[in-house]
Amino acid sequence: MIRNVRDLAKKWLEGKEVDAIFGLKEQDGYIAPYLFADASELDNLTISTEYRLCYTCRPPKENILALMQRREPNTKIGIVARGCEERALIELAKRGQVDLDKVKIMGIACTPEEAKECKCERPYPSNLVIGVKSPRVEGVSGDENINALLNKSLSERLEFWRHELSKCIKCYGCRNVCPMCFCKDCKMEQEVFSKTGWLPPEIPMFHFIRFYHISERCIGCGQCEKACPVDIPLLTIFRLLRRDVKDLFDYEAGMDVEQEAPLLTTLDEMPIKEEVPSGV
Amino acid sequence: MAEFEPKILAFCCNWCSYAGADLAGVSRLQYPPNIRIIRLMCSGRVEPEFVVKALSLGADGVLVLGCHIGDCHYMYGNHRTKKRMAILEKILGYLGIDPRRMRLEWISAAEGARFAEVVTEFTEEMKRLGPNPLKEVRA
């Protein structure tokens, strides 16, 4: 698999289809995102389940790809992307963060084991280039955490979250790792909503901010839950919300480039244009 | 023990619901005094965080009142509110807060009677639901 990825990357670079390949580089046993501009470096190109490319680096609270595109707007970048990474790219493009025209996606599939572990609803990108499609994990009915939560009464749920959320150490890991969290001014840091330097954070306010803000754009990559050092089951709510957004607005984040996000449209699905007065 | 008197917070938009509340007052309609009104320019200003903040600071119920769909002074402000509140309701349910503690209603400037009716109904419902359990969470 990795051999195929390297070969194709080499072909793209040498054929000048792209100016550079954005992927993961392995060096001295560590893995980090890297922009491969030279075909001779491609031996270090790797793929990893532990690391997603579309994450946001903080500070300066910027998406890496968005940063690169702003600096070099005319560069065509090839990206080695899994299903979730492609969904992230699509959602980021809808929100004006990245320019998909300047991106060529090398879609790679996840193995069935990886897909199962992530409970991925679509473990392959829309234009699959390398690998075979693993089965989707359909719906939320097979998820033990979700079933356990739904079987609880309201007061039991509150008790459950009181326990889970009080473990939070406010590392902001879930936010930092989230590909869809790119605001420069984050509400989770605003004194009005959540006191800084206070533990445990306000329950449920602190986590609610992310639940709500990511609700309709969550691509279900599960990185927040993996990043959490105290194992708060964040995906339980995000997966339920993905289902609800599909039921309510017939929208699935990251699936369709053309479809506008529901919170950015009117009730008739007409995009709401924000008119910025000139000279501002 | 005296009957439980819920504290209710209402977010009213400046152009319809606040004028509706004003009309209810001018027309001398009776409604329970449990409600505290916060005037906003548009119901689209109501962030779901406001509702959660109100609930966690001790409000027993939160009313979000805006113009009818199509009547928004800012064209689509209430479209946004409607979609946001739909998601908010779901999250509240999963977190274990009764979604009935938040209600979204459209009240025009001419509907003073409707305003009194909604407030009365909502207060009755909050009395039935009892005190907001989220209050205790705050130590």
Chai-1 contact restraints between the chains, C-beta under 6 A:
chainA,res_idxA,chainB,res_idxB,connection_type,confidence,min_distance_angstrom,max_distance_angstrom,comment,restraint_id
A,L154,B,G96,contact,1.0,0.0,6.0,A-B,restraint_1
A,L154,B,D98,contact,1.0,0.0,6.0,A-B,restraint_2
A,R157,B,G96,contact,1.0,0.0,6.0,A-B,restraint_3
A,L158,B,G96,contact,1.0,0.0,6.0,A-B,restraint_4
A,L158,B,P133,contact,1.0,0.0,6.0,A-B,restraint_5
A,W161,B,L95,contact,1.0,0.0,6.0,A-B,restraint_6
A,W161,B,G96,contact,1.0,0.0,6.0,A-B,restraint_7
A,R162,B,V137,contact,1.0,0.0,6.0,A-B,restraint_8
A,F193,B,E49,contact,1.0,0.0,6.0,A-B,restraint_9
A,I203,B,V137,contact,1.0,0.0,6.0,A-B,restraint_10
A,P204,B,L95,contact,1.0,0.0,6.0,A-B,restraint_11
A,M205,B,V52,contact,1.0,0.0,6.0,A-B,restraint_12
A,M205,B,S56,contact,1.0,0.0,6.0,A-B,restraint_13
A,F208,B,V52,contact,1.0,0.0,6.0,A-B,restraint_14
A,F211,B,I91,contact,1.0,0.0,6.0,A-B,restraint_15
A,Y212,B,P48,contact,1.0,0.0,6.0,A-B,restraint_16
A,S215,B,I87,contact,1.0,0.0,6.0,A-B,restraint_17
A,I237,B,Y94,contact,1.0,0.0,6.0,A-B,restraint_18
A,L240,B,Y94,contact,1.0,0.0,6.0,A-B,restraint_19
A,D244,B,K90,contact,1.0,0.0,6.0,A-B,restraint_20
A,L248,B,A86,contact,1.0,0.0,6.0,A-B,restraint_21
A,P262,B,K83,contact,1.0,0.0,6.0,A-B,restraint_22
A,L263,B,K83,contact,1.0,0.0,6.0,A-B,restraint_23
A,T266,B,Y76,contact,1.0,0.0,6.0,A-B,restraint_24
A,T266,B,H79,contact,1.0,0.0,6.0,A-B,restraint_25
A,L267,B,H79,contact,1.0,0.0,6.0,A-B,restraint_26
A,I272,B,Y76,contact,1.0,0.0,6.0,A-B,restraint_27
